[in-house]
Amino acid sequence: MVDGYDCYQNAMAERINGILKQDFLLHQCKTLQILKVLVAQ
């Protein structure tokens, strides 16, 4: 969620969440550390 009432900010946040879900939830990571490394890349 974002501050204020700018609908475009919310759309950007939702897009980022969608990308993370599509790319990183296809395979389960064994540890949180591995997931953090993948997101950083």
mmCIF file of the N, C-alpha and C atoms, coordinates in Angstrom:
data_MODEL
# 
_entry.id   MODEL 
# 
loop_
_atom_site.group_PDB 
_atom_site.id 
_atom_site.type_symbol 
_atom_site.label_atom_id 
_atom_site.label_alt_id 
_atom_site.label_comp_id 
_atom_site.label_asym_id 
_atom_site.label_entity_id 
_atom_site.label_seq_id 
_atom_site.pdbx_PDB_ins_code 
_atom_site.Cartn_x 
_atom_site.Cartn_y 
_atom_site.Cartn_z 
_atom_site.occupancy 
_atom_site.B_iso_or_equiv 
_atom_site.pdbx_formal_charge 
_atom_site.auth_seq_id 
_atom_site.auth_comp_id 
_atom_site.auth_asym_id 
_atom_site.auth_atom_id 
_atom_site.pdbx_PDB_model_num 
ATOM 1   N N  . MET A 1 1  ? 0.844  -1.172  0.000   1.00 0.00 ? 1  MET A N  1 
ATOM 2   C CA . MET A 1 1  ? 0.000  0.000   0.000   1.00 0.00 ? 1  MET A CA 1 
ATOM 3   C C  . MET A 1 1  ? 0.894  1.242   0.000   1.00 0.00 ? 1  MET A C  1 
ATOM 4   N N  . VAL A 1 2  ? 0.368  2.282   -0.555  1.00 0.00 ? 2  VAL A N  1 
ATOM 5   C CA . VAL A 1 2  ? 1.137  3.518   -0.680  1.00 0.00 ? 2  VAL A CA 1 
ATOM 6   C C  . VAL A 1 2  ? 0.427  4.663   0.024   1.00 0.00 ? 2  VAL A C  1 
ATOM 7   N N  . ASP A 1 3  ? 1.158  5.742   0.224   1.00 0.00 ? 3  ASP A N  1 
ATOM 8   C CA . ASP A 1 3  ? 0.586  6.921   0.859   1.00 0.00 ? 3  ASP A CA 1 
ATOM 9   C C  . ASP A 1 3  ? -0.235 7.725   -0.148  1.00 0.00 ? 3  ASP A C  1 
ATOM 10  N N  . GLY A 1 4  ? -1.185 8.454   0.365   1.00 0.00 ? 4  GLY A N  1 
ATOM 11  C CA . GLY A 1 4  ? -1.926 9.394   -0.466  1.00 0.00 ? 4  GLY A CA 1 
ATOM 12  C C  . GLY A 1 4  ? -2.998 8.729   -1.301  1.00 0.00 ? 4  GLY A C  1 
ATOM 13  N N  . TYR A 1 5  ? -3.478 9.502   -2.265  1.00 0.00 ? 5  TYR A N  1 
ATOM 14  C CA . TYR A 1 5  ? -4.595 9.038   -3.082  1.00 0.00 ? 5  TYR A CA 1 
ATOM 15  C C  . TYR A 1 5  ? -4.247 8.954   -4.554  1.00 0.00 ? 5  TYR A C  1 
ATOM 16  N N  . ASP A 1 6  ? -2.996 8.825   -4.857  1.00 0.00 ? 6  ASP A N  1 
ATOM 17  C CA . ASP A 1 6  ? -2.577 8.740   -6.250  1.00 0.00 ? 6  ASP A CA 1 
ATOM 18  C C  . ASP A 1 6  ? -2.775 7.301   -6.722  1.00 0.00 ? 6  ASP A C  1 
ATOM 19  N N  . CYS A 1 7  ? -3.737 7.109   -7.600  1.00 0.00 ? 7  CYS A N  1 
ATOM 20  C CA . CYS A 1 7  ? -4.065 5.746   -8.049  1.00 0.00 ? 7  CYS A CA 1 
ATOM 21  C C  . CYS A 1 7  ? -2.919 5.120   -8.841  1.00 0.00 ? 7  CYS A C  1 
ATOM 22  N N  . TYR A 1 8  ? -2.075 5.927   -9.453  1.00 0.00 ? 8  TYR A N  1 
ATOM 23  C CA . TYR A 1 8  ? -0.967 5.378   -10.234 1.00 0.00 ? 8  TYR A CA 1 
ATOM 24  C C  . TYR A 1 8  ? 0.105  4.762   -9.341  1.00 0.00 ? 8  TYR A C  1 
ATOM 25  N N  . GLN A 1 9  ? 0.275  5.284   -8.136  1.00 0.00 ? 9  GLN A N  1 
ATOM 26  C CA . GLN A 1 9  ? 1.231  4.694   -7.208  1.00 0.00 ? 9  GLN A CA 1 
ATOM 27  C C  . GLN A 1 9  ? 0.780  3.286   -6.824  1.00 0.00 ? 9  GLN A C  1 
ATOM 28  N N  . ASN A 1 10 ? -0.504 3.109   -6.576  1.00 0.00 ? 10 ASN A N  1 
ATOM 29  C CA . ASN A 1 10 ? -1.018 1.796   -6.212  1.00 0.00 ? 10 ASN A CA 1 
ATOM 30  C C  . ASN A 1 10 ? -0.854 0.823   -7.376  1.00 0.00 ? 10 ASN A C  1 
ATOM 31  N N  . ALA A 1 11 ? -1.082 1.280   -8.579  1.00 0.00 ? 11 ALA A N  1 
ATOM 32  C CA . ALA A 1 11 ? -0.934 0.416   -9.752  1.00 0.00 ? 11 ALA A CA 1 
ATOM 33  C C  . ALA A 1 11 ? 0.514  -0.065  -9.886  1.00 0.00 ? 11 ALA A C  1 
ATOM 34  N N  . MET A 1 12 ? 1.463  0.821   -9.623  1.00 0.00 ? 12 MET A N  1 
ATOM 35  C CA . MET A 1 12 ? 2.872  0.438   -9.700  1.00 0.00 ? 12 MET A CA 1 
ATOM 36  C C  . MET A 1 12 ? 3.208  -0.603  -8.629  1.00 0.00 ? 12 MET A C  1 
ATOM 37  N N  . ALA A 1 13 ? 2.711  -0.407  -7.419  1.00 0.00 ? 13 ALA A N  1 
ATOM 38  C CA . ALA A 1 13 ? 2.962  -1.357  -6.339  1.00 0.00 ? 13 ALA A CA 1 
ATOM 39  C C  . ALA A 1 13 ? 2.348  -2.714  -6.674  1.00 0.00 ? 13 ALA A C  1 
ATOM 40  N N  . GLU A 1 14 ? 1.147  -2.730  -7.224  1.00 0.00 ? 14 GLU A N  1 
ATOM 41  C CA . GLU A 1 14 ? 0.500  -3.986  -7.590  1.00 0.00 ? 14 GLU A CA 1 
ATOM 42  C C  . GLU A 1 14 ? 1.257  -4.696  -8.712  1.00 0.00 ? 14 GLU A C  1 
ATOM 43  N N  . ARG A 1 15 ? 1.798  -3.936  -9.639  1.00 0.00 ? 15 ARG A N  1 
ATOM 44  C CA . ARG A 1 15 ? 2.572  -4.522  -10.744 1.00 0.00 ? 15 ARG A CA 1 
ATOM 45  C C  . ARG A 1 15 ? 3.832  -5.207  -10.215 1.00 0.00 ? 15 ARG A C  1 
ATOM 46  N N  . ILE A 1 16 ? 4.514  -4.530  -9.290  1.00 0.00 ? 16 ILE A N  1 
ATOM 47  C CA . ILE A 1 16 ? 5.722  -5.112  -8.701  1.00 0.00 ? 16 ILE A CA 1 
ATOM 48  C C  . ILE A 1 16 ? 5.367  -6.385  -7.944  1.00 0.00 ? 16 ILE A C  1 
ATOM 49  N N  . ASN A 1 17 ? 4.289  -6.355  -7.183  1.00 0.00 ? 17 ASN A N  1 
ATOM 50  C CA . ASN A 1 17 ? 3.854  -7.558  -6.464  1.00 0.00 ? 17 ASN A CA 1 
ATOM 51  C C  . ASN A 1 17 ? 3.533  -8.685  -7.429  1.00 0.00 ? 17 ASN A C  1 
ATOM 52  N N  . GLY A 1 18 ? 2.888  -8.367  -8.537  1.00 0.00 ? 18 GLY A N  1 
ATOM 53  C CA . GLY A 1 18 ? 2.562  -9.379  -9.534  1.00 0.00 ? 18 GLY A CA 1 
ATOM 54  C C  . GLY A 1 18 ? 3.801  -10.003 -10.152 1.00 0.00 ? 18 GLY A C  1 
ATOM 55  N N  . ILE A 1 19 ? 4.789  -9.182  -10.455 1.00 0.00 ? 19 ILE A N  1 
ATOM 56  C CA . ILE A 1 19 ? 6.038  -9.697  -11.020 1.00 0.00 ? 19 ILE A CA 1 
ATOM 57  C C  . ILE A 1 19 ? 6.723  -10.629 -10.032 1.00 0.00 ? 19 ILE A C  1 
ATOM 58  N N  . LEU A 1 20 ? 6.792  -10.217 -8.775  1.00 0.00 ? 20 LEU A N  1 
ATOM 59  C CA . LEU A 1 20 ? 7.434  -11.054 -7.762  1.00 0.00 ? 20 LEU A CA 1 
ATOM 60  C C  . LEU A 1 20 ? 6.710  -12.389 -7.618  1.00 0.00 ? 20 LEU A C  1 
ATOM 61  N N  . LYS A 1 21 ? 5.392  -12.364 -7.622  1.00 0.00 ? 21 LYS A N  1 
ATOM 62  C CA . LYS A 1 21 ? 4.622  -13.601 -7.475  1.00 0.00 ? 21 LYS A CA 1 
ATOM 63  C C  . LYS A 1 21 ? 4.828  -14.512 -8.679  1.00 0.00 ? 21 LYS A C  1 
ATOM 64  N N  . GLN A 1 22 ? 4.806  -13.959 -9.888  1.00 0.00 ? 22 GLN A N  1 
ATOM 65  C CA . GLN A 1 22 ? 4.963  -14.781 -11.087 1.00 0.00 ? 22 GLN A CA 1 
ATOM 66  C C  . GLN A 1 22 ? 6.360  -15.376 -11.193 1.00 0.00 ? 22 GLN A C  1 
ATOM 67  N N  . ASP A 1 23 ? 7.376  -14.582 -10.891 1.00 0.00 ? 23 ASP A N  1 
ATOM 68  C CA . ASP A 1 23 ? 8.748  -15.026 -11.088 1.00 0.00 ? 23 ASP A CA 1 
ATOM 69  C C  . ASP A 1 23 ? 9.282  -15.886 -9.953  1.00 0.00 ? 23 ASP A C  1 
ATOM 70  N N  . PHE A 1 24 ? 8.884  -15.582 -8.727  1.00 0.00 ? 24 PHE A N  1 
ATOM 71  C CA . PHE A 1 24 ? 9.529  -16.217 -7.589  1.00 0.00 ? 24 PHE A CA 1 
ATOM 72  C C  . PHE A 1 24 ? 8.666  -17.235 -6.858  1.00 0.00 ? 24 PHE A C  1 
ATOM 73  N N  . LEU A 1 25 ? 7.393  -17.314 -7.174  1.00 0.00 ? 25 LEU A N  1 
ATOM 74  C CA . LEU A 1 25 ? 6.560  -18.307 -6.509  1.00 0.00 ? 25 LEU A CA 1 
ATOM 75  C C  . LEU A 1 25 ? 6.333  -19.532 -7.383  1.00 0.00 ? 25 LEU A C  1 
ATOM 76  N N  . LEU A 1 26 ? 7.010  -19.589 -8.526  1.00 0.00 ? 26 LEU A N  1 
ATOM 77  C CA . LEU A 1 26 ? 6.918  -20.783 -9.363  1.00 0.00 ? 26 LEU A CA 1 
ATOM 78  C C  . LEU A 1 26 ? 7.664  -21.950 -8.726  1.00 0.00 ? 26 LEU A C  1 
ATOM 79  N N  . HIS A 1 27 ? 8.767  -21.643 -8.080  1.00 0.00 ? 27 HIS A N  1 
ATOM 80  C CA . HIS A 1 27 ? 9.583  -22.658 -7.412  1.00 0.00 ? 27 HIS A CA 1 
ATOM 81  C C  . HIS A 1 27 ? 9.714  -22.265 -5.952  1.00 0.00 ? 27 HIS A C  1 
ATOM 82  N N  . GLN A 1 28 ? 9.524  -23.223 -5.072  1.00 0.00 ? 28 GLN A N  1 
ATOM 83  C CA . GLN A 1 28 ? 9.683  -22.920 -3.662  1.00 0.00 ? 28 GLN A CA 1 
ATOM 84  C C  . GLN A 1 28 ? 11.161 -22.873 -3.303  1.00 0.00 ? 28 GLN A C  1 
ATOM 85  N N  . CYS A 1 29 ? 11.554 -21.811 -2.653  1.00 0.00 ? 29 CYS A N  1 
ATOM 86  C CA . CYS A 1 29 ? 12.922 -21.688 -2.173  1.00 0.00 ? 29 CYS A CA 1 
ATOM 87  C C  . CYS A 1 29 ? 13.023 -22.379 -0.816  1.00 0.00 ? 29 CYS A C  1 
ATOM 88  N N  . LYS A 1 30 ? 14.151 -22.991 -0.592  1.00 0.00 ? 30 LYS A N  1 
ATOM 89  C CA . LYS A 1 30 ? 14.328 -23.712 0.666   1.00 0.00 ? 30 LYS A CA 1 
ATOM 90  C C  . LYS A 1 30 ? 14.568 -22.778 1.847   1.00 0.00 ? 30 LYS A C  1 
ATOM 91  N N  . THR A 1 31 ? 15.185 -21.635 1.593   1.00 0.00 ? 31 THR A N  1 
ATOM 92  C CA . THR A 1 31 ? 15.455 -20.701 2.684   1.00 0.00 ? 31 THR A CA 1 
ATOM 93  C C  . THR A 1 31 ? 15.088 -19.285 2.259   1.00 0.00 ? 31 THR A C  1 
ATOM 94  N N  . LEU A 1 32 ? 14.880 -18.446 3.237   1.00 0.00 ? 32 LEU A N  1 
ATOM 95  C CA . LEU A 1 32 ? 14.586 -17.042 2.974   1.00 0.00 ? 32 LEU A CA 1 
ATOM 96  C C  . LEU A 1 32 ? 15.801 -16.344 2.375   1.00 0.00 ? 32 LEU A C  1 
ATOM 97  N N  . GLN A 1 33 ? 16.968 -16.769 2.751   1.00 0.00 ? 33 GLN A N  1 
ATOM 98  C CA . GLN A 1 33 ? 18.201 -16.164 2.227   1.00 0.00 ? 33 GLN A CA 1 
ATOM 99  C C  . GLN A 1 33 ? 18.311 -16.366 0.715   1.00 0.00 ? 33 GLN A C  1 
ATOM 100 N N  . ILE A 1 34 ? 17.964 -17.532 0.222   1.00 0.00 ? 34 ILE A N  1 
ATOM 101 C CA . ILE A 1 34 ? 18.009 -17.796 -1.213  1.00 0.00 ? 34 ILE A CA 1 
ATOM 102 C C  . ILE A 1 34 ? 17.001 -16.898 -1.946  1.00 0.00 ? 34 ILE A C  1 
ATOM 103 N N  . LEU A 1 35 ? 15.824 -16.741 -1.367  1.00 0.00 ? 35 LEU A N  1 
ATOM 104 C CA . LEU A 1 35 ? 14.809 -15.891 -1.968  1.00 0.00 ? 35 LEU A CA 1 
ATOM 105 C C  . LEU A 1 35 ? 15.277 -14.442 -2.019  1.00 0.00 ? 35 LEU A C  1 
ATOM 106 N N  . LYS A 1 36 ? 15.922 -13.972 -0.970  1.00 0.00 ? 36 LYS A N  1 
ATOM 107 C CA . LYS A 1 36 ? 16.432 -12.596 -0.949  1.00 0.00 ? 36 LYS A CA 1 
ATOM 108 C C  . LYS A 1 36 ? 17.472 -12.382 -2.031  1.00 0.00 ? 36 LYS A C  1 
ATOM 109 N N  . VAL A 1 37 ? 18.325 -13.371 -2.256  1.00 0.00 ? 37 VAL A N  1 
ATOM 110 C CA . VAL A 1 37 ? 19.351 -13.264 -3.301  1.00 0.00 ? 37 VAL A CA 1 
ATOM 111 C C  . VAL A 1 37 ? 18.688 -13.190 -4.671  1.00 0.00 ? 37 VAL A C  1 
ATOM 112 N N  . LEU A 1 38 ? 17.671 -14.002 -4.918  1.00 0.00 ? 38 LEU A N  1 
ATOM 113 C CA . LEU A 1 38 ? 16.973 -13.985 -6.201  1.00 0.00 ? 38 LEU A CA 1 
ATOM 114 C C  . LEU A 1 38 ? 16.295 -12.652 -6.452  1.00 0.00 ? 38 LEU A C  1 
ATOM 115 N N  . VAL A 1 39 ? 15.656 -12.094 -5.440  1.00 0.00 ? 39 VAL A N  1 
ATOM 116 C CA . VAL A 1 39 ? 14.978 -10.809 -5.585  1.00 0.00 ? 39 VAL A CA 1 
ATOM 117 C C  . VAL A 1 39 ? 15.998 -9.702  -5.847  1.00 0.00 ? 39 VAL A C  1 
ATOM 118 N N  . ALA A 1 40 ? 17.131 -9.751  -5.184  1.00 0.00 ? 40 ALA A N  1 
ATOM 119 C CA . ALA A 1 40 ? 18.169 -8.746  -5.380  1.00 0.00 ? 40 ALA A CA 1 
ATOM 120 C C  . ALA A 1 40 ? 18.712 -8.770  -6.812  1.00 0.00 ? 40 ALA A C  1 
ATOM 121 N N  . GLN A 1 41 ? 18.792 -9.954  -7.404  1.00 0.00 ? 41 GLN A N  1 
ATOM 122 C CA . GLN A 1 41 ? 19.303 -10.069 -8.755  1.00 0.00 ? 41 GLN A CA 1 
ATOM 123 C C  . GLN A 1 41 ? 18.304 -9.494  -9.737  1.00 0.00 ? 41 GLN A C  1 
# 
